[in-house]
Amino acid sequence: MGNLFYYVAPSSPPSEVRLQALSPTSIAVTWMEVPLMEQNGVITAYEVFYLPLNHFSGLISSNSTHVSGSELSVTLLNLEEYVNYSVSVRAFASIGPGPFSEEEIELTLEAGEFATFLNMQLVLCKQHYNNSDNFKKNYFTNFSS
């Protein structure tokens, strides 16, 4: 008699989901893979589910994006400026999806702000305009994890 295999979806979500606002309309999302013993097969894809939390237009829409099972990050684009987003990630195996990770929340930046990495340290840049002199000043705020 041959071997009998049972395929099931991943039994745990991806771990260490981290969010970082990069601009007024984008958030970087990273995660660690599902622990090997809980993958229950080959991870074929990840789904990143995101939802604006303080959306006052009356219409609340959730979105999701998918990346391959070998990817452990994605950048969410075309988000709303200065809005909190709830983000969760789940893994897919050949049989279907596993559970979502715990919700993480990140606020997109305000207009005129963007994040960049300098020497592996995240730096938030704000552009301010001096109305009397009509020139731009850049202020940098260092972030430490």
Secondary structure, DSSP 8 states (H G I E B T S, - for coil): ----------SS--EEEEEEEEETTEEEEEEE---GGGT-S-EEEEEEEEEESS--SS----EEEEEETT--EEEE-S--TT-EEEEEEEEEETTEE------EEEE---TTEEEEEETTEEEEEEEEEETTTTEEEEEEEE---
